[in-house]
Amino acid sequence: MTVLVLDNPDLLAKAALAFGGMAGQPSQDGSRPHRTRFHYGFNKHTPDAGDIEVLKQHAAYLKNHPGVRVRIHGHADRFGSEEYNRFLARLRANSVARLLMREGVHQSALVLATWGSDRPLARPEDHAANRRVELEYLTLDIARAL
């Protein structure tokens, strides 16, 4: 098995589009956008232009489905102290939440969770893969329980 490690968020986004087909394209039928993972550069907490467009698609979906909630998971790599990594993960999750709210998503539809470097996506040495925000759509039953 071959493992490709990219330490460049732009290359990660391009690879995701290449392997995910039309995952980054706007949905024509009003369905939820497929892409739910957004990677960041070292020590960065704002989404890049391509990610902003996909997040706007998520915002449009959430506005059209007012009963749906989404949990925004913020993550960081292992560089730095755990306290700083949790802070950076919180900044990443908050920047996504602010963008969604600017696009008209009500605050009650958003749940934030920040993990720092506690839940790596890949091996801890794969820093670029672990610097991310993930969107997790909650079912209506789970959303009501929260």
Salt bridges, closest charged atoms under 4 A:
ASP7 OD1 - ARG131 NH2 2.91
ASP51 OD1 - ARG35 NH2 2.32
GLU53 OE2 - LYS56 NZ 3.98
ASP77 OD2 - ARG131 NH1 2.80
GLU82 OE2 - ARG86 NE 3.68
ASP118 OD2 - ARG86 NH2 2.41
ASP126 OD1 - ARG123 NH2 3.13
GLU134 OE2 - ARG37 NE 3.63
GLU134 OE2 - ARG132 NE 2.42
GLU136 OE1 - ARG71 NH1 3.11
GLU136 OE1 - HIS73 NE2 2.70
ASP141 OD1 - ARG144 NH1 3.27
